[in-house]
């Protein structure tokens, strides 16, 4: 789930270099000189060059990543449960009921329920609804619909966030292609996550892929850091330029979740509920989302 309003990335707080023989800040128990000293110096070097860099709050420890990974397994199981039951004729409230029950069964908590007043345990966004659709007994899935189901789970204090676009019954080829390309855009983003490169490199890869098919990426709403909180920095754009935005370093955790529109990128927010986002031209939108951790080699998917 994206933040309701854009989160602006900070310029990054310069890290404080510890004494070489002090315990490392990551909690490893090792001396700083043999653990993260070189890592911190490399970040500071990018900072000196004028780049936006993460502060330590945005770099998760191994223990924290493990906690997010365990939470992510529950998030995946909840979406798998939805996948096994979703069908034409079902209300989006029934999807909310499935998510609520499975979350409770797995010992988790829905992060969306009550978040800034959001009234349900999941977001369900149909066709021209881009994101933040509110489940309702009056919204019935019909043959030919596409619907994004966006789940965020808290387990033992750790947050994981992912979504999938489901095809309901006999979906026409244009909407089916949109949903497939949206998934491929997410996968392009995952492949573009490389340590010591920039979020702008990843965002540009996503945008260029969508443009190949004549689609557009929503600009106002993007991904976000996640793990210890629901919406952490950095804010993640998918229409960014190479070499710009925040430096990606091992230990960062964030979502990759581009919203791909069949038509123009322009969107508006429902004035009645102040949540649901629609395409301005009424054409369909599709989205897939993963939570990833930056590693020494690339990206590890923590929730899919």
BAFI-3210 file (N, C-alpha, C; in Angstrom, 3 decimals, decimal comma, padded with zeros to 6 digits):
// residues 304
n [1|2|3|4|5|6|7|8|9|10|11|12|13|14|15|16|17|18|19|20|21|22|23|24|25|26|27|28|29|30|31|32|33|34|35|36|37|38|39|40|41|42|43|44|45|46|47|48|49|50|51|52|53|54|55|56|57|58|59|60|61|62|63|64|65|66|67|68|69|70|71|72|73|74|75|76|77|78|79|80|81|82|83|84|85|86|87|88|89|90|91|92|93|94|95|96|97|98|99|100|101|102|103|104|105|106|107|108|109|110|111|112|113|114|115|116|117|118|119|120|121|122|123|124|125|126|127|128|129|130|131|132|133|134|135|136|137|138|139|140|141|142|143|144|145|146|147|148|149|150|151|152|153|154|155|156|157|158|159|160|161|162|163|164|165|166|167|168|169|170|171|172|173|174|175|176|177|178|179|180|181|182|183|184|185|186|187|188|189|190|191|192|193|194|195|196|197|198|199|200|201|202|203|204|205|206|207|208|209|210|211|212|213|214|215|216|217|218|219|220|221|222|223|224|225|226|227|228|229|230|231|232|233|234|235|236|237|238|239|240|241|242|243|244|245|246|247|248|249|250|251|252|253|254|255|256|257|258|259|260|261|262|263|264|265|266|267|268|269|270|271|272|273|274|275|276|277|278|279|280|281|282|283|284|285|286|287|288|289|290|291|292|293|294|295|296|297|298|299|300|301|302|303|304]
n.u [000,846|000,584|001,794|-000,602|-000,176|002,484|005,695|008,458|011,761|014,433|017,540|019,305|020,854|024,066|026,275|027,616|030,887|032,160|034,411|037,211|037,444|035,101|031,888|030,063|027,439|025,419|024,692|025,981|027,931|030,549|033,723|033,717|035,582|036,015|033,593|031,239|032,672|034,060|031,893|030,280|032,001|032,050|029,412|029,479|031,265|029,756|027,887|029,492|029,888|027,544|025,234|022,023|021,754|021,101|020,128|021,073|018,748|017,354|018,666|018,496|019,147|020,524|018,906|016,547|015,792|015,315|013,061|011,234|011,174|009,919|007,436|006,704|006,269|003,816|002,261|002,384|001,057|-001,505|-002,293|-002,175|-004,307|-006,442|-006,159|-006,960|-009,665|-010,943|-013,365|-015,787|-018,793|-018,331|-018,228|-016,237|-016,074|-016,167|-013,624|-012,162|-013,032|-011,869|-009,143|-008,969|-009,667|-007,668|-005,351|-005,651|-005,656|-003,012|-001,687|-001,126|-001,443|-003,526|-002,123|-003,361|-005,903|-007,543|-005,453|-004,561|-007,257|-008,274|-010,740|-010,741|-009,309|-007,773|-006,829|-008,829|-008,865|-010,530|-010,461|-010,578|-009,895|-007,097|-005,642|-006,018|-008,680|-011,693|-012,973|-016,302|-019,634|-021,253|-019,777|-019,333|-017,500|-017,134|-017,418|-014,653|-013,453|-010,501|-008,670|-006,876|-005,391|-004,288|-002,179|-001,038|000,899|001,405|003,638|004,760|005,741|006,946|006,696|005,261|004,593|002,650|001,171|-001,220|-002,497|-005,533|-007,194|-010,482|-012,543|-013,402|-011,310|-010,786|-008,433|-006,864|-006,946|-005,903|-003,318|-002,373|-002,347|-000,403|001,879|002,167|002,983|005,415|006,735|007,163|008,914|011,040|011,859|012,772|014,967|016,601|017,514|020,407|023,178|024,788|024,033|021,390|018,088|016,820|017,818|016,523|013,804|013,687|014,126|011,751|009,845|010,632|010,170|007,361|006,590|007,331|005,183|003,227|002,037|001,464|003,022|001,884|002,537|002,296|002,039|003,920|006,341|007,752|009,857|009,871|009,104|010,046|008,247|005,092|005,016|007,929|010,812|012,882|010,792|009,624|009,993|008,750|009,208|011,607|014,996|018,043|020,849|019,928|017,901|017,741|020,703|021,114|021,763|023,152|020,888|018,856|015,293|012,440|009,405|008,502|006,333|004,931|002,253|000,460|-000,929|-003,391|-004,025|-003,545|-001,301|-002,523|-004,361|-007,023|-008,426|-011,063|-013,602|-015,484|-014,729|-012,093|-009,919|-009,801|-008,147|-008,440|-008,082|-007,792|-008,778|-010,504|-009,662|-008,372|-006,214|-003,334|-001,487|001,334|003,014|005,949|007,876|011,202|014,595|017,692|020,615|024,052|024,365|022,083|018,688|016,598|013,561|011,117|008,415|005,725]
n.v [-001,198|002,169|005,239|007,649|010,299|011,788|010,828|012,655|012,141|012,315|014,141|012,516|011,688|012,460|009,831|008,973|008,363|005,753|004,937|002,923|000,552|000,353|-001,232|-002,340|-000,445|-001,994|-004,081|-006,508|-007,311|-007,280|-005,548|-002,165|-001,462|-003,789|-004,387|-002,404|-000,114|000,474|000,346|002,505|004,605|004,481|005,245|007,870|008,959|009,052|010,889|013,170|013,708|014,850|013,337|011,916|010,090|007,146|007,244|005,758|004,710|003,807|001,591|-001,715|-004,160|-007,529|-009,069|-007,596|-007,702|-010,421|-010,575|-009,078|-010,724|-013,036|-011,949|-011,336|-013,881|-014,515|-012,498|-013,263|-015,742|-014,894|-013,509|-015,673|-017,145|-015,456|-015,634|-018,268|-018,178|-016,003|-014,694|-014,189|-012,489|-012,278|-010,081|-007,173|-006,820|-009,417|-010,238|-008,695|-009,898|-012,446|-011,788|-010,633|-012,800|-014,724|-013,358|-013,111|-015,843|-016,480|-015,138|-012,478|-008,878|-006,601|-003,987|-001,943|-001,519|000,951|002,681|005,954|006,420|004,618|002,243|-000,579|-003,959|-004,416|-003,245|-002,922|-002,607|-001,859|-002,196|000,906|002,035|003,079|002,695|002,058|001,317|000,858|-001,886|-003,185|-004,291|-003,701|-003,540|-005,577|-008,164|-008,595|-010,639|-010,305|-008,208|-006,579|-006,707|-005,214|-006,452|-005,467|-006,070|-005,596|-006,661|-006,914|-008,524|-009,631|-007,076|-006,379|-005,184|-006,107|-005,884|-006,295|-006,754|-008,007|-008,240|-009,470|-011,459|-011,582|-014,028|-014,064|-012,066|-009,237|-009,068|-006,665|-005,618|-007,817|-007,884|-005,449|-006,022|-008,020|-006,669|-004,806|-006,472|-007,291|-004,846|-004,422|-006,571|-005,750|-003,617|-004,973|-006,364|-004,227|-003,336|-002,690|-002,758|000,269|001,753|003,851|004,799|006,139|004,898|002,445|003,292|004,550|002,373|000,944|002,795|003,156|000,615|000,381|002,386|001,306|-000,208|001,586|002,497|004,338|005,565|006,151|009,210|010,673|008,967|006,555|003,985|002,935|003,007|000,290|-001,919|-001,606|000,308|001,261|003,086|004,203|006,312|005,684|007,680|006,245|006,728|005,952|007,166|008,323|009,609|008,174|007,816|009,553|010,395|008,469|006,810|003,323|000,890|-002,096|-003,628|-001,792|-001,613|-001,702|-000,982|-002,121|-000,999|-000,097|001,746|001,096|002,614|002,247|004,348|007,813|009,242|010,743|011,201|011,123|011,762|010,183|012,256|011,768|009,630|010,216|008,603|006,535|006,205|007,197|006,671|009,493|009,545|007,440|004,984|001,588|000,538|-001,115|-003,058|-004,479|-005,524|-005,735|-006,373|-005,613|-006,375|-004,745|-006,327|-007,552|-008,453|-007,797|-007,825|-009,120|-010,751|-010,143|-010,132|-011,101]
n.w [000,000|-000,882|000,538|001,585|000,925|-000,919|000,141|000,820|-000,047|002,241|002,543|003,701|006,697|007,742|008,627|011,838|012,383|014,193|016,931|016,085|017,527|018,883|019,597|016,764|015,192|014,118|015,692|015,586|017,329|016,699|016,324|015,261|013,245|011,830|010,846|009,944|009,248|006,779|005,070|005,997|005,402|002,649|002,030|003,026|001,219|-001,143|-000,249|000,031|-002,615|-003,302|-003,489|-002,575|000,345|002,348|005,834|009,003|010,095|007,956|007,144|007,564|010,102|010,120|011,766|011,820|009,116|008,914|010,564|009,005|006,789|007,839|008,509|005,892|004,768|005,847|004,720|002,048|002,224|002,869|000,549|-001,201|-000,193|-000,868|-003,655|-004,084|-003,714|-004,919|-007,190|-009,843|-008,996|-006,331|-003,552|-002,819|-000,135|000,807|000,101|001,872|004,228|003,963|004,037|006,582|008,255|007,611|008,269|011,051|011,725|011,197|013,115|012,731|012,203|010,527|008,764|007,411|008,478|010,062|009,579|009,300|009,329|007,460|006,666|006,408|006,100|003,890|000,615|-002,246|-005,574|-008,453|-011,964|-013,345|-010,959|-009,333|-006,933|-003,369|-003,098|-001,331|000,359|-000,103|000,454|-001,612|-003,910|-006,473|-007,926|-011,382|-014,334|-016,421|-015,110|-013,759|-010,746|-008,177|-005,301|-002,278|000,319|003,619|006,265|009,760|011,803|014,799|015,219|012,816|009,472|006,345|002,826|000,002|-003,276|-005,693|-009,032|-010,007|-012,452|-013,425|-014,407|-017,846|-019,216|-021,283|-024,046|-024,035|-021,407|-020,088|-021,125|-020,087|-017,325|-017,294|-018,261|-016,219|-014,149|-015,255|-015,315|-012,587|-012,175|-013,783|-012,251|-009,954|-011,012|-011,544|-009,139|-007,601|-005,453|-004,420|-006,555|-007,862|-006,747|-008,755|-011,040|-010,973|-011,020|-013,526|-015,232|-014,878|-015,850|-018,530|-019,503|-019,324|-021,109|-023,552|-024,279|-024,668|-022,385|-019,277|-016,244|-012,989|-011,393|-008,990|-006,813|-005,108|-004,259|-001,064|001,854|004,201|006,950|009,745|010,287|008,734|006,503|005,563|004,984|002,080|-000,146|-003,144|-006,453|-009,765|-012,091|-012,410|-012,933|-014,256|-012,051|-010,171|-007,251|-004,158|-002,964|-003,259|-000,858|000,663|002,917|002,936|002,798|000,858|-001,048|-004,312|-006,582|-009,047|-010,513|-013,305|-016,025|-018,589|-020,198|-019,964|-017,465|-015,527|-012,487|-009,999|-006,722|-005,009|-003,932|-002,002|-000,250|000,181|-000,286|-002,395|-005,463|-008,817|-012,395|-014,473|-017,053|-017,137|-018,018|-017,624|-014,852|-013,584|-011,156|-009,487|-006,551|-004,555|-001,581|-001,079|-000,132|-000,290|-001,292|-001,219|-003,779|-005,252|-005,214|-002,654|-002,475|-000,147|000,354|-001,663]
ca.u [000,000|001,355|001,404|-001,688|000,462|003,872|006,730|009,620|013,008|015,345|018,877|020,122|021,640|025,434|026,504|028,706|031,895|032,477|035,793|037,474|037,285|033,765|030,958|029,406|026,057|024,445|024,333|026,639|028,857|031,909|034,283|033,297|036,580|035,936|032,201|030,624|033,456|034,276|030,549|029,895|032,886|031,608|028,214|029,901|031,897|028,663|027,333|030,399|029,701|026,271|024,117|021,145|022,156|020,257|020,700|021,126|017,395|016,875|019,470|018,036|020,097|020,162|017,780|015,345|015,413|014,717|011,701|010,415|011,022|008,906|006,170|006,402|005,704|002,397|001,620|002,250|000,023|-002,808|-002,627|-002,458|-005,675|-007,331|-006,063|-007,679|-011,108|-011,495|-014,205|-016,880|-019,948|-017,885|-018,079|-014,914|-016,133|-015,798|-012,159|-011,723|-013,300|-010,855|-007,873|-009,067|-009,654|-006,370|-004,376|-005,832|-005,227|-001,555|-001,135|-000,721|-002,331|-003,607|-001,582|-004,232|-007,110|-007,406|-004,327|-005,030|-008,707|-008,724|-011,681|-010,749|-008,063|-007,118|-007,276|-009,311|-008,998|-011,088|-010,427|-010,018|-009,401|-005,648|-005,216|-006,755|-010,103|-012,204|-013,914|-017,709|-020,586|-021,943|-018,885|-019,341|-016,599|-017,842|-016,633|-013,929|-012,779|-009,212|-008,727|-005,651|-005,594|-003,066|-002,168|000,118|000,786|002,331|003,847|005,778|006,264|007,566|005,726|005,520|003,599|002,672|-000,149|-001,314|-003,670|-006,231|-008,080|-011,758|-013,248|-012,928|-010,830|-010,452|-006,985|-006,185|-006,755|-005,007|-001,961|-002,022|-001,999|000,863|002,968|002,348|003,823|006,756|007,343|007,660|010,068|012,129|012,339|013,543|016,254|017,398|018,024|021,817|023,794|025,678|023,431|020,402|016,671|016,474|018,131|015,432|012,574|013,769|013,953|010,320|009,130|010,966|009,503|005,934|006,452|007,464|003,865|002,288|001,400|002,062|003,195|001,379|003,661|002,096|002,037|004,995|006,665|008,178|010,536|008,928|009,744|009,859|006,993|004,304|005,552|009,190|011,608|012,626|009,712|010,205|009,348|008,988|009,375|012,813|016,082|019,244|021,836|019,289|017,203|018,609|021,638|020,692|022,854|022,680|020,169|017,644|014,096|011,400|008,483|008,477|004,894|004,446|000,873|000,575|-002,207|-003,545|-004,052|-002,677|-000,852|-003,261|-005,262|-007,694|-008,860|-012,493|-013,878|-016,373|-014,034|-010,754|-008,932|-009,670|-007,541|-008,947|-007,490|-008,566|-009,437|-011,430|-009,098|-007,922|-004,882|-002,952|-000,324|001,868|003,896|006,785|008,818|012,537|015,767|018,904|021,685|025,349|024,278|020,919|017,494|015,910|012,123|010,658|006,958|005,368]
ca.v [000,000|003,394|006,306|008,440|011,456|011,540|010,987|013,234|011,561|013,246|014,150|011,539|012,218|011,898|008,863|009,289|007,315|005,310|004,548|001,661|-000,603|000,354|-002,203|-001,809|000,011|-002,936|-005,094|-007,778|-007,644|-007,147|-004,206|-001,324|-001,453|-005,024|-004,624|-001,442|001,113|000,721|000,561|003,878|005,518|004,496|006,075|009,260|009,402|009,449|012,111|014,273|013,990|015,542|012,414|011,616|008,799|006,726|007,289|004,418|004,214|003,188|000,396|-002,721|-005,180|-008,889|-009,526|-006,908|-008,267|-011,725|-010,320|-008,669|-011,929|-013,884|-011,258|-011,472|-015,205|-014,425|-011,669|-014,112|-016,741|-014,217|-013,298|-016,998|-017,487|-014,686|-016,203|-019,542|-017,990|-014,857|-015,137|-013,312|-012,582|-012,012|-008,669|-006,852|-007,031|-010,816|-010,297|-008,156|-010,928|-013,486|-011,236|-010,462|-014,117|-015,382|-012,601|-013,520|-017,241|-016,533|-014,380|-011,156|-007,727|-005,821|-002,637|-000,935|-001,289|002,101|003,531|007,281|006,341|003,638|001,431|-002,007|-004,713|-004,621|-002,359|-003,657|-001,557|-002,511|-001,551|002,263|002,419|002,887|002,154|002,459|001,000|000,426|-003,006|-002,891|-005,343|-003,233|-003,660|-006,985|-008,473|-009,082|-011,292|-009,330|-007,212|-006,803|-006,119|-005,276|-006,728|-004,952|-006,544|-005,260|-007,445|-006,719|-009,742|-009,407|-005,731|-006,158|-004,922|-006,554|-005,224|-006,738|-006,803|-008,707|-007,942|-010,705|-011,440|-012,202|-014,647|-013,841|-010,688|-008,948|-009,115|-005,411|-005,539|-008,912|-007,436|-004,414|-006,678|-008,741|-005,691|-004,250|-007,433|-007,235|-003,595|-004,704|-007,453|-004,909|-002,880|-005,890|-006,623|-002,995|-003,040|-003,051|-001,926|001,368|002,520|004,798|004,519|006,669|003,882|001,473|003,930|004,771|001,075|000,649|003,716|002,868|-000,633|000,679|003,223|000,447|-000,749|002,694|002,742|005,394|005,268|007,203|009,984|011,247|007,951|005,608|003,037|003,495|002,137|-000,471|-002,958|-001,263|001,044|001,012|003,924|004,804|006,803|006,741|007,605|005,604|007,107|005,071|008,017|009,062|009,585|007,442|008,572|010,463|009,837|007,983|005,703|002,034|000,180|-003,318|-003,435|-001,003|-002,390|-000,820|-001,637|-001,811|-001,129|000,884|001,701|001,206|003,011|001,982|005,645|008,853|009,027|011,615|010,530|011,980|011,071|010,232|013,318|011,292|008,852|010,792|007,520|005,778|006,941|006,768|007,270|010,656|009,288|006,311|003,745|000,698|000,610|-002,391|-002,918|-005,563|-004,950|-006,596|-005,792|-006,145|-005,922|-004,626|-007,213|-007,291|-008,856|-007,232|-007,689|-010,296|-010,503|-010,511|-010,352|-011,099]
ca.w [000,000|-000,933|001,449|001,028|000,316|-001,287|001,146|000,159|000,468|002,898|001,968|004,400|007,797|007,715|009,689|012,752|012,389|015,541|017,163|015,388|018,417|019,495|019,008|015,565|015,380|013,559|016,682|015,312|018,405|016,201|016,377|014,135|012,175|011,052|010,473|009,038|009,065|005,354|004,538|006,316|004,671|001,249|001,998|003,212|-000,016|-002,045|000,326|-000,312|-004,043|-003,475|-003,675|-001,445|000,908|003,471|007,176|009,598|010,345|006,725|006,888|008,509|010,531|009,699|012,593|011,361|007,815|009,188|011,044|007,856|005,965|008,485|008,266|004,474|004,507|006,189|003,709|000,858|002,491|002,824|-000,858|-001,764|000,224|-001,743|-005,001|-004,149|-003,512|-005,635|-008,313|-010,237|-008,106|-004,961|-003,207|-002,285|001,315|001,040|000,064|003,164|005,240|003,795|004,519|008,035|008,907|007,421|009,059|012,443|011,837|011,136|014,232|012,294|012,324|009,299|008,936|006,791|009,270|010,946|009,202|008,905|009,167|006,459|007,451|006,096|006,294|002,604|-000,454|-003,418|-006,589|-009,640|-013,275|-013,390|-009,642|-009,362|-005,643|-002,151|-003,145|-000,036|000,213|000,174|000,053|-002,814|-005,065|-006,860|-009,025|-012,565|-015,377|-017,230|-014,278|-013,126|-009,408|-007,386|-003,879|-001,647|001,707|004,460|007,495|010,873|012,582|015,836|015,074|011,513|008,406|004,971|001,975|-001,395|-003,923|-006,970|-009,846|-010,368|-013,614|-013,053|-015,525|-019,213|-019,325|-022,683|-024,268|-023,703|-019,954|-019,707|-021,458|-019,109|-016,062|-017,476|-018,362|-014,878|-013,437|-015,834|-014,858|-011,242|-012,315|-014,279|-011,092|-009,109|-011,680|-011,558|-007,797|-007,460|-004,420|-004,802|-007,642|-007,348|-006,962|-010,069|-012,052|-010,926|-011,475|-014,960|-015,900|-014,841|-016,725|-019,928|-019,893|-019,530|-022,309|-024,737|-024,603|-024,788|-021,094|-018,461|-014,825|-012,103|-010,885|-007,662|-005,764|-005,378|-003,209|000,217|002,792|005,026|007,764|011,150|010,205|007,530|005,435|005,952|003,862|001,108|-001,131|-004,333|-007,711|-010,915|-013,274|-012,055|-013,915|-013,816|-011,310|-009,228|-006,095|-003,088|-003,151|-002,707|-000,190|001,322|004,164|002,707|002,486|000,315|-001,968|-005,744|-006,820|-010,029|-011,001|-014,754|-016,618|-020,012|-020,861|-019,410|-016,090|-014,614|-011,550|-009,019|-005,513|-004,724|-002,970|-000,942|000,790|000,334|-000,347|-003,641|-006,562|-010,118|-013,590|-014,893|-018,338|-017,007|-018,544|-016,542|-014,267|-012,959|-010,281|-008,673|-005,535|-003,719|-000,633|-001,360|000,603|-001,101|-000,837|-001,863|-005,185|-005,947|-004,383|-002,120|-002,317|001,197|000,273|-003,104]
c.u [000,877|000,902|000,344|-001,168|001,924|004,792|007,969|010,886|013,853|016,683|019,800|020,947|023,043|025,651|027,658|029,662|032,260|033,977|036,030|037,227|035,961|032,910|030,221|027,948|025,021|024,025|024,993|027,515|030,302|032,404|033,925|034,274|036,483|034,504|031,721|031,437|033,644|032,948|030,131|030,740|032,470|030,352|028,580|030,569|030,849|028,016|028,184|030,270|028,362|025,075|023,269|021,505|021,227|020,940|020,575|019,741|016,831|017,662|019,139|019,168|019,643|018,953|016,483|014,869|014,798|013,286|010,769|010,163|009,938|007,520|005,732|005,821|004,216|001,644|001,380|001,124|-001,371|-003,226|-002,891|-003,883|-006,699|-007,347|-006,882|-009,198|-011,737|-012,225|-015,211|-018,074|-019,611|-017,833|-016,668|-014,903|-015,789|-014,280|-011,596|-011,920|-012,255|-009,526|-007,875|-008,946|-008,288|-005,283|-004,445|-005,340|-003,703|-000,882|-000,680|-001,766|-002,352|-003,097|-002,510|-005,418|-006,871|-006,270|-004,835|-006,528|-009,185|-009,541|-011,605|-009,348|-007,265|-007,624|-007,667|-009,651|-009,346|-010,967|-009,780|-009,638|-007,909|-005,163|-006,154|-008,260|-010,558|-013,205|-015,327|-018,568|-021,327|-021,085|-018,695|-018,406|-017,374|-016,874|-015,974|-013,227|-011,319|-009,259|-007,389|-006,013|-004,272|-003,115|-000,893|-000,085|001,833|002,426|005,028|006,503|006,890|006,493|006,196|004,338|003,733|001,263|-000,063|-002,561|-004,261|-007,142|-009,353|-012,474|-012,592|-012,569|-010,409|-008,935|-006,261|-005,929|-005,831|-003,553|-001,493|-001,569|-000,657|002,037|003,218|003,229|005,261|007,475|007,926|008,928|011,281|012,739|013,200|014,923|017,179|017,907|019,439|022,426|024,762|025,291|022,251|018,968|016,199|016,783|016,995|014,141|012,561|013,570|012,476|009,571|009,382|010,281|008,022|005,719|006,571|006,113|002,798|001,556|002,101|002,107|002,664|002,559|003,519|002,241|003,101|005,189|007,261|009,033|009,517|009,721|009,565|008,580|006,313|004,889|006,776|009,809|012,502|011,302|010,316|009,379|009,676|009,023|010,623|013,900|017,301|020,221|021,264|018,533|018,231|019,511|021,053|021,902|022,304|022,048|018,951|016,492|013,019|010,500|008,757|007,046|004,378|002,994|000,893|-000,803|-002,240|-003,512|-003,059|-002,331|-001,670|-004,267|-005,968|-008,169|-010,360|-012,771|-014,728|-015,621|-012,607|-009,654|-008,733|-009,178|-008,011|-008,094|-008,396|-009,333|-010,369|-010,920|-008,517|-006,489|-004,592|-001,670|000,030|002,878|004,678|007,504|010,169|013,559|016,931|019,979|023,002|025,304|023,149|019,757|017,026|014,452|011,691|009,154|006,555|003,881]
c.v [001,243|004,347|007,150|009,690|011,108|011,776|011,509|012,675|012,641|013,217|013,174|012,193|011,624|010,953|009,324|008,107|006,982|005,102|003,159|000,440|-000,616|-000,747|-001,580|-001,473|-001,012|-004,026|-006,434|-008,258|-007,546|-005,722|-003,459|-001,423|-002,681|-005,333|-003,571|-000,172|001,446|001,023|002,016|004,885|005,608|005,344|007,551|009,810|009,828|010,747|013,322|014,667|014,643|014,643|012,304|010,220|008,434|006,993|005,903|003,849|003,512|001,933|-000,632|-003,681|-006,544|-009,398|-008,863|-007,452|-009,645|-011,558|-009,910|-009,866|-012,850|-013,260|-011,437|-012,822|-015,235|-013,583|-012,456|-015,123|-016,127|-013,977|-014,622|-017,443|-016,734|-015,297|-017,485|-019,368|-016,894|-015,328|-014,054|-013,541|-012,327|-010,504|-008,408|-006,933|-008,477|-011,002|-009,783|-009,182|-012,040|-013,012|-011,117|-011,801|-014,787|-014,671|-013,016|-014,943|-017,360|-015,707|-012,984|-010,092|-007,029|-004,411|-001,571|-000,572|-000,168|003,029|004,850|007,270|005,355|002,564|-000,079|-002,624|-004,919|-003,539|-003,214|-002,637|-002,181|-001,623|-000,172|002,804|002,074|002,220|002,652|002,282|000,412|-000,718|-002,630|-004,068|-004,956|-003,336|-005,135|-007,198|-009,103|-009,766|-010,215|-008,252|-007,589|-006,086|-006,301|-005,464|-006,454|-005,241|-006,084|-005,898|-007,024|-008,040|-009,516|-008,081|-005,404|-006,093|-005,512|-006,141|-005,757|-006,762|-007,559|-008,213|-009,256|-010,463|-012,210|-012,724|-014,384|-012,373|-010,418|-008,808|-007,830|-005,289|-006,648|-008,528|-006,379|-005,045|-007,399|-007,767|-005,030|-005,169|-007,386|-005,940|-003,769|-005,559|-006,708|-004,113|-003,743|-006,130|-005,409|-002,597|-003,593|-002,168|-000,917|001,977|003,284|004,355|005,065|005,718|002,866|002,077|004,155|003,473|000,690|001,505|003,422|001,594|-000,390|001,450|002,409|-000,061|000,340|003,017|003,877|004,956|006,451|007,884|010,364|010,242|006,915|004,629|003,736|002,485|001,468|-001,449|-002,749|-000,452|000,736|001,775|004,670|005,496|005,676|006,576|007,140|005,964|006,087|005,850|008,889|008,875|008,830|008,358|009,538|009,678|009,222|006,828|004,434|001,335|-001,086|-003,014|-002,552|-001,936|-001,419|-001,615|-001,208|-002,057|-000,121|000,651|002,028|001,484|002,702|003,279|006,617|008,556|009,812|010,830|011,565|011,120|011,267|011,269|012,832|010,534|009,323|009,728|006,984|006,669|006,327|007,349|008,400|010,399|008,083|005,003|002,898|000,972|-000,729|-002,196|-004,259|-004,946|-006,034|-005,739|-006,433|-005,589|-005,828|-005,509|-006,812|-007,597|-008,170|-007,059|-009,057|-009,929|-011,030|-010,749|-010,158|-011,321]
c.w [000,000|000,165|000,778|000,346|000,063|-000,098|000,429|000,789|001,119|002,200|002,674|005,492|007,750|008,884|010,564|012,757|013,832|015,695|016,610|016,251|019,175|018,872|017,818|015,857|014,919|014,534|016,477|016,465|017,991|016,387|015,088|012,965|011,281|010,606|009,467|008,808|007,580|004,649|004,760|005,544|003,210|001,083|002,114|001,958|-001,039|-001,564|-000,041|-001,782|-004,342|-003,678|-002,406|-000,941|002,060|004,805|007,799|009,866|009,122|006,352|007,963|008,867|010,008|010,476|012,160|010,015|007,986|009,699|009,927|006,950|006,533|008,336|006,814|004,102|004,823|005,166|002,424|001,044|002,430|001,378|-001,577|-001,417|-000,622|-003,137|-005,144|-004,105|-004,360|-006,892|-008,661|-009,316|-006,656|-004,726|-002,704|-000,764|001,663|000,973|001,379|004,280|005,186|004,372|006,033|008,756|008,799|008,215|010,525|012,664|011,918|012,234|013,889|012,590|010,974|009,558|008,373|007,671|010,283|010,593|008,625|008,611|008,122|007,169|007,273|006,225|005,014|001,650|-001,662|-004,503|-007,934|-010,872|-013,241|-012,020|-009,584|-008,075|-004,550|-002,272|-001,813|-000,233|000,638|-000,265|-001,218|-004,069|-005,396|-008,048|-010,171|-013,526|-016,240|-016,435|-014,029|-011,784|-008,709|-005,928|-003,179|-000,150|002,404|005,826|008,511|011,614|013,510|015,621|013,737|010,422|007,079|004,105|000,560|-001,958|-005,235|-007,709|-010,335|-011,572|-013,256|-014,302|-016,859|-019,407|-020,761|-022,836|-023,857|-022,200|-019,459|-019,975|-020,460|-017,799|-016,162|-017,534|-017,010|-014,032|-013,943|-015,456|-013,458|-011,316|-012,872|-013,135|-010,185|-009,710|-011,622|-010,178|-007,680|-006,380|-005,018|-006,143|-007,036|-007,631|-008,308|-011,205|-012,144|-011,470|-012,973|-015,739|-015,968|-015,854|-018,195|-020,408|-020,176|-020,828|-023,588|-025,215|-024,716|-023,510|-020,350|-017,006|-014,007|-011,421|-009,416|-006,520|-006,096|-004,246|-002,002|000,970|003,703|005,885|009,237|011,300|008,895|006,350|005,952|004,736|003,357|000,384|-002,441|-005,570|-008,798|-012,213|-013,072|-013,113|-013,377|-013,090|-010,298|-008,163|-005,129|-003,533|-002,530|-002,103|000,457|002,684|004,023|002,338|002,017|-000,633|-003,396|-006,190|-007,838|-010,404|-012,481|-015,350|-018,109|-020,804|-020,254|-017,955|-015,065|-013,771|-010,679|-007,858|-005,323|-003,628|-001,799|000,144|001,044|000,344|-001,763|-004,774|-007,882|-011,245|-014,055|-016,181|-018,304|-017,572|-017,412|-016,085|-013,611|-012,160|-009,642|-007,722|-004,813|-002,685|-000,890|-000,370|-000,370|-000,471|-001,500|-003,357|-005,939|-004,992|-003,905|-001,927|-000,963|001,248|-001,177|-003,249]
res [x|x|x|x|x|x|x|x|x|x|x|x|x|x|x|x|x|x|x|x|x|x|x|x|x|x|x|x|x|x|x|x|x|x|x|x|x|x|x|x|x|x|x|x|x|x|x|x|x|x|x|x|x|x|x|x|x|x|x|x|x|x|x|x|x|x|x|x|x|x|x|x|x|x|x|x|x|x|x|x|x|x|x|x|x|x|x|x|x|x|x|x|x|x|x|x|x|x|x|x|x|x|x|x|x|x|x|x|x|x|x|x|x|x|x|x|x|x|x|x|x|x|x|x|x|x|x|x|x|x|x|x|x|x|x|x|x|x|x|x|x|x|x|x|x|x|x|x|x|x|x|x|x|x|x|x|x|x|x|x|x|x|x|x|x|x|x|x|x|x|x|x|x|x|x|x|x|x|x|x|x|x|x|x|x|x|x|x|x|x|x|x|x|x|x|x|x|x|x|x|x|x|x|x|x|x|x|x|x|x|x|x|x|x|x|x|x|x|x|x|x|x|x|x|x|x|x|x|x|x|x|x|x|x|x|x|x|x|x|x|x|x|x|x|x|x|x|x|x|x|x|x|x|x|x|x|x|x|x|x|x|x|x|x|x|x|x|x|x|x|x|x|x|x|x|x|x|x|x|x|x|x|x|x|x|x|x|x|x|x|x|x|x|x|x|x|x|x|x|x|x|x|x|x]
***
